[in-house]
Amino acid sequence: MRFKKRYVIVPLVVAGIVGLASMVGGFVHEQVEEAEEIAELEELARDEMVPYERLFRELAPSLGWEWETLAAVAWEESHFRHDARSSMGAKGIMQLMDHTAQRFGLNDSTVWIAEENIRAGVRYIQFLQDSWAFISNKDEQTKFVLASYNAGPGGVFAARRVVRDSGGNSYVWSEVEPYVEPASVCQYVHKVLRTARKYKDESIRRESDSSRDQE
C-alpha cells in the first residue's frame, strides 16, 4: 500500500510544479506587458506637454487660437479627465451640458469619448466666436468667449449692455468684467489665460531645448 501511495503523490507533486510554473510564467508575462505599456506612456508623455496636445494643435487654428489656450480651457474645465461630471451635469473633458453636447453632435455614449468631446467643445467655441464677431480685437473677443463658455453668453451680454448704457467701452473686457455675475466667471477667464501663458512659456522652453539638442 505504501508503494502505491508513492505513485499517487508523485503525479500530484509534478502537477503542482507545472501549475506553479505556469502561474509564475503568466505573472511574468503580465509584468512585461505592464512595463511595456508604462514605457509607451512615458514616451508619449515626453512627446506631449499635456494630454491630447496633438489634438489641441490640430483644432486650435480653426478658432484662430494658439493651442495652449484651448488646452487651458480643457484643464480648467476637467483637468483633462474624460469621465468628469459636474454637479450641474456637465460632462467630459470640455464639460458640456447635455443640450450643448447634443447640439454639437454628441450623444450619451460619445460625450465620454475624449476626442469627440473636445471636437464638440471646439464647435461650441466657434459658435460663441460667431456671436462675438463684432468685437474685432481678437484678444478682447477671446475673453468674452471664455466668459460665455463658462456661464453662457446671456449674462455677459447683459453686463455689456450696462456698460454701454453708462457710456463705457463695452468692447473692452476690463470694463465689462465688473458687471458680470457671478464673480467666478471673471476668475475663470483669468485662470484660463494664466494657464495658457504657463503652457506657452513651457512650449517656448521645449522648443529652445530642442533647438540646442540639434546643434
Buried (B, 14 or more C-beta within 10 A) or exposed (E): EEEEEEEEEEEEEEEEEEEEEEEEEEEEEEEEEEEEEEEEEEEEEEEBBBBBBEBBBBBBEEBEBBBBBBBBBBBBBBEBBBEBBEEEEBBBBBBBBBEBBBBBEBEEEBBBBBEBBBBBBBBBBBBBBEBBEEBEEEEBBBBBBBBBBBBBBEBBBEBBEBBBEEEBEBBBBEBBBEBBEEEEBBEBBEBBBEBBEEBBEEBEEEEEEEEEEEE
